[in-house]
Amino acid sequence: MFIKDYMTRHPVMIEAKASIVEAQGIMAETRVRHLPVVEAGKRLVGLITQETLRVPPTQLTSLNVWEITRFLSNLTVRDVMIKGKAVITVAPNATIEEGARIMVENKIGCLPVLEDGIVVGIITDVDIMAHLMEMMAAQTPGVRATVCMPINRPGELAKLVAAVAAQGWGIEALGGAPSPRDPGLWDAVIKLRGISKETVAAVLSRIPDQEIVDIREA
């Protein structure tokens, strides 16, 4: 699961000399929230986001309507873009979780994808969320159970999988994370299809030292 598999290839881009009015129009027309700014050969020189296009009200309070119009029409992408090395990027062969980590740590909504300085794609927080939906089979009807187990005891997840396998059931999705209730526990999330909630609950509740904390049809 790599960035190149989930990024938008050949994203909409803009040149630094373009006006911000043009940038706003492109973003509205194409329904994108981020525009890589490029020069000849699609080399990245900056990034435009919805946030960078917001002009501070303090710059406009002393202007009349005509002056505001002139002020905005004279602004270019170069004037407001995130410039050069300040743009955080990622390589196409980076893992999807590495891209997610970079975005979370930097509190940003996208990563231009570069290969030798050339923009080959862009990945956004929406792309990451779509991938999470796929991983957890969110669009496939079934029974979703959260099972709490000791976090550092070897073989606990294997016990859960073995209990499911013993019934001849297939697993649609399986994931997990440290429990928000207790850092010493692990919440495993499993999704099964074609079995009733009551049947799944009966089987999983018999696994030693594990507890079903949620089970639902989803």
Number of C-alpha atoms within 10 A of each C-alpha: 11 15 25 19 13 18 21 17 14 10 18 16 20 21 20 23 14 14 19 23 16 14 23 18 12 17 19 11 9 9 9 14 16 24 24 27 27 19 15 8 9 17 17 24 21 25 27 26 20 13 11 15 16 9 11 8 8 8 10 14 9 9 12 9 9 8 12 15 11 10 13 14 13 12 15 18 24 19 15 19 22 19 16 12 10 10 17 17 20 20 20 22 13 14 16 20 13 13 23 21 12 17 20 12 8 9 9 13 17 26 25 27 28 18 13 8 14 17 23 20 23 26 28 21 16 11 18 21 12 13 15 12 13 13 13 17 19 16 9 15 14 19 22 24 24 21 22 24 23 19 18 10 9 9 10 20 18 10 15 19 17 13 15 18 12 9 10 9 15 13 13 18 17 17 12 14 13 16 16 10 9 12 11 12 18 23 24 22 19 22 25 24 18 10 11 13 17 11 10 19 16 10 14 20 13 12 17 11 10 20 15 18 11 12 18 14 13 15
